[in-house]
Amino acid sequence: MIMKRWASTQFILIALTVMIFLGTFFSVSWFTNHLLTTKQAEVLVLERDGIAEETERHFDVFAGALLNLSDAVRHRPDDEALLFALMADVNHRLDAVYTVYFGRPDNTMINVSGFEPPAGFDLRERPWYTAALNADKPVATHAFLNATEDRIVVTVAYAVHDEDTLLGVMAMDIDLMAIQTLIGSKTVGEGGYAFLIDSAQHLLAHPLLDPTERVIVDVETALGPFSFEPESTVKMMTFLGVDGEGAVTTKAIFCGQFTLGVFMPASEYHATRQLYLIMSLATVLLISALITALALFQHRRVIRPVRTLVADIAQINLATRLQYRLPVASKDAFKALRQALNAVLETTEHHYLHKTQAERALLLEGQKIKAMMDASEDIMFQINRLKQYTWISGRKLAIFGRDPEYYIGKNVLEVFGDAAIERDRLYDQVLKGETKTFEWHASVNEERHSFSTIMSPIRNERGEIIGAVGIARDVTKQIQRHQEVERLSYQDFLTGVYNRRYFAQAMSDHDTASNMPLGLFMIDVNGLKIFNDVYGHETGDDLLKIIAATLKHHLPSPHVLARIGGDEFAALLPNTDALTMQALQAQITENIANTQLKGIPLSVSVGYDIKHVPDTSVGVVLKTAENGMYRHKLSEGKQARHRMINIMYKQLFEAHPHEQEHAQSVSELSVAIGTALDFNKERLKALELAALYHDIGKISLQRDLLDKAGNLTDEEREQLKQHTEAGYLLLRAADAYAAYAETALFHHEHYDGSGYPQGLAGKSIPLFSRIVGLAEAYDAMTRQTPYRAPRPAKTALAEIRNMSGKQFDPDLVSVFIKHVAPTLIQDDTSR
């Protein structure tokens, strides 16, 4: 009877489960379908906003340039030359700017394109002029073809006021090709795209439009009837042509003058929802089949075996049949359960026998745990409801100089005083049922210790909180290591000033109205690569340290100085005006120019800019300062590198006078060969200088290596060979000497490919290098050196003939023997 009721109950439960599942499933399906539609719309809006933001940034560049030019008008309204130069600079720097012009209320204009208004032309009636007067920020006109109809442009304009006085309107014509190409290249999903419409309903950007055709198309002509919806709305629309129906959402950008829209085909827009519906249907069918199979399985494998199991269990009587065990059949569905019940019976039978042994083992385990707690570095403790310590242990207690007994019966305030008020409050929260993790600090013998504590409440068998337990771990060393790592993450390890990561954060932190005017320096070290190539990277590091120390000394406080690149420094100076920045620029340049390393005056290129108003982006200020630095580097950097090479060349000759004689002789011999080859005057001059500087790389070698009288070791020979590459790097660093770098690099290459540094052969060796190599070999054989006596001219010439086709170009050897050698033999005989 009981089993029948149980079986009926099982059937009802299964039926209820199926009904609840189906109801829940269809509810979830409806909600998920709605959610997928909403999310798909949100994704489309996010796609639109991303493209809109990227497009807006293009316009922001032009608006920022207009604001900068407007500041110049306010500060120097009568300086037309300066204004024209700044407008021309903007026109040059921004490729998309077609022209820049400034219209005054008196109908006069400054235009960098040279445009002269015709008679009767009133610029004050131009749309860009009137639109700018009605706005307090940059505005844009709708798109139009320029006069020559080769560009689609918009005019961005800004009214310049000095307080309540109108100074004029600053404007620029912008070629839309870059923006059209950008938007036309964007894809939305798999088959969608972005498009752009101006305020006059012109379709400016669309994948089917070719930006190079310069045609302005009406949006309804190209796409069909079009309506603008709120920015949060996604609307299904049908476009003309191949697009068909799809989801469309639009957003107004750049002061509402343009509309950025995205389109996604309807099939793609609804694809996720349709796939979900198919999968939902398949899931319902599959689960229905599983439930049916489960019901059949339950009847055969559960209900029937349960009846037998219940009958066997009814025979258990612990009072009279303690040794009774359930029968276990090999194919019984509840075989494991029967075995488990038998195991319980077995455990019960032996319970009393093992009780004493278990209690003894438990006592031993408790002693082990207490010993481990006493030996632990952590402090473990327990408090009661009164927040009094009832137990405390741990070796770390020793730092406080008190035994564990001292703490028993005291609360945290009695032990640690007012410094523990916050901990006392946290103890209250733990005793209310919360688990808390917190840090606290204690000073012992003037040494600060930091602890990390976790506390949890403890409850009795009725669930009532009777106290709490906690573990406190000394994390002093971990905190100190973290602080050191944090410091190193913001500091340039070489110079000790801040690094690029810190400077980026500092720019954001200092970008506040209270710091304005905010000055920003960009400083580039001239000649660092030359120091690295010639003297090694340790000397280059010394150069960077000297520059950093000099900048720190001369920049006024407060300031933020950082090394943001290999040879670049940047500095932020809050509340610093233009006159101060200009004076600091001159002071920094002068002081560094008066500093020397390896006898060479140092040099930097400095650029700066100032943020005066909150609307100006600090990134724009940084870019302007960087551009100023690069302009200085174009002139000062070349001069500095030229000066450094001349000083190094002079140092080489002062240290080794025989090298100067050798260089001069090689130059004269090379010119003689070039003359025999009918070189013109310009080419002879180039050959003369290339030969004169061919060994400049020896400045990087140790002094005793060039003056050594005995034979060189293999290691010393390898060091000596490096002078060709050092000379190449040194000469290439300065534009005035770059043409001679190739000769310095390859003048030790041999005609048969056995030379160095690259093993070039034959005519692949540059002609000047072959000429200088031949001239240098002759001079080396006939000159007195610290390591070899001079040879007679005839002996040297015989050696050159012998090496023709091996070390030397045979054609050059023939020219040298025929045209140059007679004079050399005669000079040698006359000595």
Protein Blocks (a to p, Z undefined) as FASTA:
>chain_A
ZZmmmmmmmmmmmmmmmmmmmmmmmmmmmmmmmmmmmmmmmmmmmmmmmmmmmmmmmmmm
mmmmmmmmmmmmmmmmmlmmlmmmmmmmmmmmmmmlmbdcdddfkopacdfklpacdehi
afklgfklmmmmmpcbdcdddddddfkopaccddddddddehjacfbdcdddddfklmmm
mmmmpcehjlgccddddfkopafbdfkbcfklopacdfklmnopcddddfkbccddddeh
jlopaddddddeehhlaccdddddfklmmmmmmmmmmmmmmmmmmmmmmmmmmmmmmmmm
mmmmmmmmmmmmmmpcfklmmmbccdddfklmklmmmmmmmmmmmmmmmmmmmmmmmmmm
mmmmmmmmmmmmmmpmbdcddddfkopafbdcdjklmmnopafklmgopafklmnommlm
mmmmmmmmmmnopacdddddddeehiacdddddddddddfkopafbdcdddddfklmmmm
mmmmmmmmmpcfknopacfklmmmmmmmmmcfklpccdddddddehklmmmmmnojklmm
mmmmmmmmmmmmmpccddddddfbfklccdddehiafklmmmmmmmmmmmmmmpceehia
cdddddddddfbfklcfklmmmmmmmmmmmmmmmmmmmmmmmmmmmmmmmmmmmmmmlmm
mmmmmmmmmmmmmmmnopafklmmmmmmmmmmmmmmmmmpcfklmmpmbdcdfklmmmmm
mmmmmmmmmmmmpmklmmmmmmmmmmmccfkopacfkopahjllcfklmmmmmmmmmmmm
mpccfkbccddfklmmmmmmmmgoklpcfklmmmmmmmmmmmmmmmmmmZZ
